[in-house]
């Protein structure tokens, strides 16, 4: 974490899990990234209701693609005619999500066999989380893209990915020992790092609300919005989380001013996240954790750049998908940084209590 850090050592009494269980957790983490990206792709191509039923697709395990299958499906679902360009993204996303659920189930069974593992409780929580996430996936379809559920489904995907990554970190946990002054400097950063993590999660929720309400193009200029620094907006309607507009929310149903309020708030949130993370990066640099400072700066600037590109380029699909992946990356960077602060220890641990007392 700093140029003066000494060698990394395993935590006393714990052996880092470098075997196949760790590789399985890493595979699940990689698969979770794929699921998050596929979920963004499905939402952005308007395929959230590509299959009007669940868990199948027009009664098929895959999706209807033959002429007679399409005719039968159209007869069975006259209000939702088959669009093959929408059915396959939805079902592919479901297949990968199902595979992730099975992989997490395997990790859970293995954890029960060795209940003394450091990751036992986290794995059980992850299993409950991914089951809830599967339910949100079902409700996304059955409730016809209700924005509250769509946003919760996005947050559930990010939470699943984050928990998997923390499990990986705990499996291979090795403490980095740094000089006492560097340790104290990093501990002072903990509140700000935790605040940054909370703000990033809230910003991701805002991004999900923006996407679920089809407000990404409510402002098509930058840095102004509709040619104004503070555009006309209906914040009350835009953030009325109790609304039940329906029965089909495909394409959105809010008025222009409500969508503008959502989009503009997301921009303000992005500004807050940028300032907060850059401030954290500067203080991290001063704490001699320069590699982490550069990673923080790179992650937030990449995400900001993708967000601006979405606006000025009118939401091109590759950029929009990358913006969702960038949100996941920024979240993982912040979470990992917080975790590494937690496990970092001073070279001479006997000096810690007295030094912390003096700094307080």
C-alpha positions as CSV (number, residue, x, y, z in Angstrom):
1,X,0.0,0.0,0.0
2,X,3.0,2.2,0.3
3,X,6.6,2.2,-0.9
4,X,7.7,1.5,2.6
5,X,5.5,-1.4,3.3
6,X,7.1,-4.7,4.3
7,X,6.3,-8.1,3.1
8,X,2.7,-9.4,3.1
9,X,2.0,-12.2,5.6
10,X,-0.9,-14.4,6.3
11,X,-3.1,-13.6,9.3
12,X,-2.0,-15.4,12.4
13,X,-3.8,-18.7,12.8
14,X,-5.3,-18.5,9.4
15,X,-4.1,-20.1,6.2
16,X,-5.0,-18.3,3.0
17,X,-7.3,-20.4,0.9
18,X,-5.4,-20.6,-2.4
19,X,-6.9,-23.9,-3.5
20,X,-9.8,-24.8,-5.7
21,X,-12.4,-23.2,-3.3
22,X,-10.8,-19.8,-3.9
23,X,-10.7,-20.5,-7.7
24,X,-14.4,-21.4,-7.5
25,X,-15.2,-18.1,-5.7
26,X,-13.2,-16.2,-8.3
27,X,-15.1,-17.9,-11.1
28,X,-18.4,-17.0,-9.3
29,X,-17.2,-13.4,-9.1
30,X,-16.3,-13.3,-12.8
31,X,-19.7,-14.8,-13.6
32,X,-21.4,-12.1,-11.5
33,X,-19.7,-9.4,-13.6
34,X,-21.1,-11.1,-16.7
35,X,-24.6,-11.2,-15.2
36,X,-24.4,-7.5,-14.2
37,X,-23.3,-6.5,-17.7
38,X,-25.9,-8.8,-19.4
39,X,-28.6,-7.3,-17.2
40,X,-27.5,-3.8,-18.3
41,X,-27.5,-4.9,-22.0
42,X,-31.0,-6.5,-21.6
43,X,-32.4,-3.3,-20.0
44,X,-30.8,-1.0,-22.5
45,X,-32.1,-2.8,-25.6
46,X,-35.6,-2.7,-24.2
47,X,-35.7,-6.5,-23.7
48,X,-36.9,-6.5,-20.1
49,X,-40.2,-7.8,-21.2
50,X,-38.8,-9.8,-24.1
51,X,-40.4,-12.8,-22.4
52,X,-43.7,-12.0,-20.8
53,X,-43.7,-15.1,-18.6
54,X,-41.2,-16.5,-16.0
55,X,-39.0,-18.6,-15.7
56,X,-39.6,-19.8,-19.3
57,X,-40.1,-17.7,-22.4
58,X,-43.5,-18.1,-24.0
59,X,-43.7,-21.5,-22.4
60,X,-40.3,-22.5,-23.9
61,X,-37.1,-23.4,-22.0
62,X,-35.2,-21.3,-24.5
63,X,-37.2,-19.0,-26.7
64,X,-39.5,-19.5,-29.7
65,X,-37.6,-19.0,-33.0
66,X,-39.3,-21.3,-35.5
67,X,-42.3,-20.0,-37.4
68,X,-44.8,-22.4,-35.9
69,X,-43.4,-21.7,-32.4
70,X,-43.8,-18.0,-32.9
71,X,-47.3,-18.4,-34.1
72,X,-48.2,-20.5,-31.1
73,X,-46.6,-18.0,-28.8
74,X,-48.4,-15.1,-30.4
75,X,-51.7,-16.9,-29.9
76,X,-51.0,-17.7,-26.3
77,X,-49.8,-14.1,-25.6
78,X,-51.7,-11.8,-27.9
79,X,-50.8,-8.7,-25.9
80,X,-47.1,-9.5,-26.2
81,X,-46.1,-10.6,-29.7
82,X,-42.8,-12.3,-30.1
83,X,-39.8,-10.2,-31.0
84,X,-36.8,-12.5,-31.3
85,X,-34.4,-9.5,-31.0
86,X,-35.8,-9.1,-27.5
87,X,-36.4,-12.7,-26.4
88,X,-32.8,-13.9,-26.7
89,X,-31.2,-11.2,-24.5
90,X,-33.7,-11.8,-21.8
91,X,-33.2,-15.6,-21.7
92,X,-29.4,-15.5,-22.0
93,X,-29.4,-13.2,-19.0
94,X,-31.6,-15.6,-17.1
95,X,-29.3,-18.6,-18.0
96,X,-26.2,-16.8,-16.7
97,X,-28.1,-15.7,-13.6
98,X,-29.2,-19.3,-13.0
99,X,-25.7,-20.5,-13.5
100,X,-24.5,-18.0,-10.9
101,X,-27.2,-19.1,-8.4
102,X,-26.0,-22.8,-8.8
103,X,-22.4,-21.8,-8.3
104,X,-23.2,-19.9,-5.2
105,X,-25.2,-22.9,-4.0
106,X,-22.1,-25.0,-4.4
107,X,-20.1,-22.5,-2.4
108,X,-22.7,-22.6,0.3
109,X,-22.7,-26.4,0.5
110,X,-18.9,-26.3,0.8
111,X,-19.1,-23.7,3.5
112,X,-21.5,-25.9,5.5
113,X,-19.0,-28.8,5.3
114,X,-16.3,-26.5,6.9
115,X,-18.2,-24.2,9.2
116,X,-15.1,-22.9,10.8
117,X,-14.1,-21.1,7.7
118,X,-13.8,-17.3,7.9
119,X,-16.3,-16.9,5.0
120,X,-19.0,-19.2,6.4
121,X,-21.4,-16.4,7.5
122,X,-20.8,-14.3,4.4
123,X,-21.5,-17.3,2.2
124,X,-24.9,-17.9,3.9
125,X,-25.8,-14.3,3.5
126,X,-24.8,-14.4,-0.1
127,X,-27.1,-17.4,-0.7
128,X,-30.0,-15.5,0.8
129,X,-29.2,-12.5,-1.2
130,X,-29.0,-14.2,-4.5
131,X,-32.4,-16.0,-3.8
132,X,-33.9,-12.6,-3.2
133,X,-32.3,-11.3,-6.4
134,X,-33.9,-14.2,-8.3
135,X,-37.2,-13.1,-6.9
136,X,-36.6,-9.5,-8.0
137,X,-35.8,-10.9,-11.5
138,X,-39.2,-12.6,-11.5
139,X,-41.0,-9.5,-10.2
140,X,-39.3,-7.4,-12.9
141,X,-41.2,-9.4,-15.4
142,X,-44.5,-10.1,-13.6
143,X,-44.8,-6.4,-12.5
144,X,-44.0,-5.2,-16.0
145,X,-40.8,-3.3,-15.3
146,X,-42.1,-1.4,-12.3
147,X,-39.3,1.1,-11.6
148,X,-39.0,0.3,-7.9
149,X,-38.4,-3.4,-8.6
150,X,-36.1,-2.7,-11.6
151,X,-33.9,-0.4,-9.4
152,X,-33.9,-3.0,-6.5
153,X,-32.9,-5.7,-9.0
154,X,-29.9,-3.6,-10.2
155,X,-28.9,-2.9,-6.6
156,X,-29.2,-6.6,-5.8
157,X,-26.9,-7.5,-8.6
158,X,-24.3,-5.0,-7.4
159,X,-24.7,-6.3,-3.8
160,X,-24.2,-9.9,-5.0
161,X,-21.1,-9.0,-6.9
162,X,-19.7,-7.0,-4.0
163,X,-20.3,-9.8,-1.5
164,X,-18.7,-12.3,-3.8
165,X,-15.6,-10.1,-4.1
166,X,-15.4,-9.6,-0.3
167,X,-15.6,-13.4,0.1
168,X,-12.7,-13.7,-2.3
169,X,-10.7,-11.1,-0.4
170,X,-11.4,-12.9,2.9
171,X,-10.4,-16.3,1.4
172,X,-7.0,-15.0,0.4
173,X,-6.6,-12.6,3.3
174,X,-3.1,-11.5,3.9
175,X,-2.2,-8.5,6.0
176,X,0.1,-5.8,4.7
177,X,2.4,-4.4,7.3
178,X,3.3,-0.7,7.0
179,X,5.2,1.8,9.2
180,X,3.2,3.2,12.1
181,X,2.8,6.7,10.7
182,X,1.4,5.2,7.4
183,X,-1.0,3.0,9.4
184,X,-2.3,5.9,11.4
185,X,-2.7,8.0,8.3
186,X,-4.8,5.2,6.7
187,X,-7.0,4.8,9.8
188,X,-7.9,8.5,9.6
189,X,-9.1,7.8,6.1
190,X,-11.6,5.1,7.2
191,X,-14.6,7.4,7.8
192,X,-14.2,9.2,4.5
193,X,-13.7,5.9,2.7
194,X,-16.9,4.5,4.2
195,X,-18.8,7.6,3.4
196,X,-17.5,7.4,-0.2
197,X,-18.8,3.8,-0.4
198,X,-22.3,4.8,0.8
199,X,-22.4,7.7,-1.6
200,X,-21.4,5.5,-4.5
201,X,-24.2,3.0,-3.6
202,X,-26.7,5.8,-3.5
203,X,-25.4,7.1,-6.9
204,X,-25.8,3.6,-8.4
205,X,-29.4,3.6,-7.1
206,X,-29.9,6.9,-8.7
207,X,-28.5,5.5,-12.0
208,X,-30.9,2.6,-11.7
209,X,-33.8,4.9,-11.1
210,X,-32.7,7.0,-14.1
211,X,-32.6,3.9,-16.3
212,X,-35.8,2.4,-15.0
213,X,-37.7,5.6,-15.7
214,X,-36.1,6.1,-19.2
215,X,-34.6,9.4,-18.2
216,X,-31.1,8.9,-19.5
217,X,-31.8,11.3,-22.4
218,X,-33.9,13.8,-20.5
219,X,-31.0,16.2,-21.0
220,X,-29.1,15.9,-24.2
221,X,-26.5,18.7,-23.7
222,X,-23.6,19.0,-21.3
223,X,-22.7,20.6,-18.9
224,X,-26.0,22.4,-19.1
225,X,-29.4,20.5,-19.1
226,X,-31.8,21.7,-21.8
227,X,-29.6,24.8,-22.2
228,X,-30.0,25.7,-18.5
229,X,-27.9,25.3,-15.4
230,X,-31.0,24.6,-13.4
231,X,-33.7,23.3,-15.8
232,X,-37.4,23.1,-15.1
233,X,-38.0,19.9,-13.3
234,X,-40.7,18.1,-11.3
235,X,-38.8,16.5,-8.4
236,X,-41.9,15.5,-6.5
237,X,-43.2,13.3,-9.4
238,X,-39.8,12.1,-10.5
239,X,-39.1,10.7,-7.0
240,X,-42.5,9.5,-6.1
241,X,-41.5,6.0,-5.1
242,X,-45.1,5.1,-4.2
243,X,-46.4,5.6,-7.7
244,X,-47.9,2.6,-9.4
245,X,-48.1,3.6,-13.0
246,X,-48.9,0.6,-15.1
247,X,-49.8,-2.0,-16.0
248,X,-46.8,-1.9,-18.4
249,X,-43.9,0.4,-17.8
250,X,-42.0,-0.4,-21.0
251,X,-40.7,2.9,-22.4
252,X,-41.6,4.8,-19.2
253,X,-44.7,6.8,-18.3
254,X,-43.4,9.9,-16.5
255,X,-43.8,13.4,-18.0
256,X,-40.8,15.3,-19.3
257,X,-40.3,17.5,-16.3
258,X,-40.2,14.4,-14.0
259,X,-37.6,12.7,-16.1
260,X,-35.6,15.8,-16.2
261,X,-35.6,15.9,-12.4
262,X,-34.3,12.4,-12.2
263,X,-31.6,12.9,-14.8
264,X,-30.5,16.2,-13.2
265,X,-30.3,14.7,-9.8
266,X,-28.2,11.9,-11.1
267,X,-25.8,14.5,-12.5
268,X,-25.6,16.3,-9.2
269,X,-24.9,12.9,-7.5
270,X,-22.1,12.3,-10.0
271,X,-20.6,15.6,-9.1
272,X,-20.7,14.8,-5.4
273,X,-19.2,11.3,-6.0
274,X,-16.4,12.8,-8.1
275,X,-15.5,15.4,-5.5
276,X,-15.6,13.0,-2.7
277,X,-13.5,10.3,-4.4
278,X,-11.0,12.8,-5.6
279,X,-10.7,14.2,-2.1
280,X,-10.2,10.7,-0.8
281,X,-7.6,10.0,-3.5
282,X,-5.6,13.2,-2.5
283,X,-5.6,12.2,1.1
284,X,-4.7,8.7,0.2
285,X,-1.7,10.0,-1.8
286,X,-0.6,12.0,1.2
287,X,-0.9,8.8,3.3
288,X,1.8,7.3,1.0
289,X,-0.7,4.9,-0.5
290,X,-0.1,6.3,-4.0
291,X,-1.0,3.2,-6.0
292,X,-4.5,3.2,-4.4
293,X,-4.8,7.0,-5.0
294,X,-4.2,6.4,-8.7
295,X,-6.7,3.6,-8.8
296,X,-9.4,5.7,-7.2
297,X,-8.7,8.6,-9.6
298,X,-8.7,6.3,-12.6
299,X,-12.0,4.6,-11.6
300,X,-14.0,7.7,-10.9
301,X,-12.7,9.6,-14.0
302,X,-13.5,6.6,-16.2
303,X,-17.0,6.5,-14.9
304,X,-17.5,10.3,-15.3
305,X,-16.2,10.1,-18.9
306,X,-18.6,7.3,-19.8
307,X,-21.5,9.2,-18.3
308,X,-20.7,12.4,-20.3
309,X,-20.2,10.3,-23.4
310,X,-23.7,8.8,-22.9
311,X,-25.2,12.3,-23.0
312,X,-23.3,13.9,-25.9
313,X,-23.4,10.7,-28.0
314,X,-27.1,10.1,-27.3
315,X,-26.7,6.9,-25.3
316,X,-24.8,4.5,-27.7
317,X,-25.3,1.0,-26.5
318,X,-21.6,0.0,-26.0
319,X,-21.0,3.2,-23.9
320,X,-24.2,2.7,-21.9
321,X,-23.3,-0.9,-21.1
322,X,-19.8,0.2,-20.2
323,X,-21.2,2.9,-17.9
324,X,-23.0,0.2,-15.9
325,X,-19.8,-1.9,-15.8
326,X,-17.9,1.2,-14.7
327,X,-20.3,1.7,-11.8
328,X,-19.6,-1.9,-10.7
329,X,-15.8,-1.3,-11.0
330,X,-15.9,2.0,-9.0
331,X,-18.0,0.2,-6.3
332,X,-15.5,-2.7,-6.1
333,X,-12.5,-0.3,-5.9
334,X,-14.0,1.6,-3.0
335,X,-15.1,-1.5,-1.2
336,X,-11.7,-3.1,-1.6
337,X,-9.9,0.0,-0.4
338,X,-12.1,0.1,2.7
339,X,-11.3,-3.6,3.3
340,X,-7.6,-3.1,2.9
341,X,-7.6,-0.3,5.4
342,X,-9.3,-2.7,7.8
343,X,-6.7,-5.5,7.4
344,X,-3.6,-3.3,7.2
345,X,-1.4,-3.4,10.3
346,X,1.6,-1.5,11.6
347,X,5.0,-3.1,11.6
348,X,5.4,-2.6,15.3
349,X,1.9,-3.4,16.6
350,X,2.8,-2.7,20.2
351,X,2.9,1.0,19.4
352,X,-0.6,1.2,18.2
353,X,-2.7,1.7,21.3
354,X,-0.5,4.5,22.7
355,X,-0.2,6.2,19.3
356,X,-4.0,6.0,18.6
357,X,-4.6,7.5,22.1
358,X,-2.2,10.4,21.4
359,X,-3.9,11.2,18.0
360,X,-7.3,11.2,19.7
